Amino acid sequence: MAFPPPSVRVAAFTLTRITSSLRVQSPYSFAQTAYDFMGGMWAAELTLTHVSAAENAATEAWLAGLNGMAGTFEMGPVDYEGPHGKISADPVVAVAATARAQALVLQLARAGDRVLPGDYLTLGRHLHIVTGTEDPTPAFRQSVMLWPRLRRPVAPGDPVAMRAPFGTWALAGPETSYSGSQSRIRTRILQIREAL
């Protein structure tokens, strides 16, 4: 499904990164061991802005169309205003990488383009955040580290959305509701998770 309708406007949000890593500790020596099972996903809680009755109806129709957790939609990072580095055009994958890889080599469009930590990008409809970078090469290639790990293998030439990144999301539960007051103020909170 496409992006949410214009009536879905976020007043406040909580963005959560969930990993499948854990740290266990011996109850005897207190020695610790970290395990990284290489899983990671996004989750969010969105508090929506009060809207008119007509806009509320559009939001209700959109949510009903999702059919609970079955439907998916695309949405960009809520508090993101674009790349922190200079990106004149969306890059492409420069070197093949396997699923679960954390490193990726991008082919930038031109000299001066640069990805910085904290930039978001989309590969295969999945949202990633850049956690580390190397300097671009004279051939306009730049190695970056990502979270979460790649969802699927990528090949040279695969498109990378950086100027308008987005992820694929689904409702986190089967129920949606909103509350309204006598003064007709409508309050709605949506729990969503990355659709994998």
C-alpha angles and dihedrals in degrees: 000000000000127000118302117277119268089258089072100087120163119228096175136356146183117213116199131191112206120197132186091222122112141176121223125197130204111242088215108044099014087230110155133216124192121212124196112195089180096239125132137160142170127244130177143184114212124196106200126217118253109266138188122269091260093050090046089054090052090051091048091051091049092050092047089051090057088063094216114289094346098080128067135205137186124244135164126229105289100223099038124112098183138285118335088211124059112274112172093177134004111276127227132222109275101188129030116254132187129238112280092026115141097197124073133177114217128199105221121209100238148345113298095032112125138171117218132198109273094037116127126222138179125226118176093348091305124119120231133177121217110239099178141003143195123216115276115259124235086260089061094252121140130188115218137180118226142201124234102032118253112289094210139005115284129208134205110281096027109143121251118199110213106145091057107014121183141172134216112251140183133189111274093225142022096253133074127178143156133207126223131195131214087261087059095248108154119208123191132174120191124199111203137175135194110272108232 
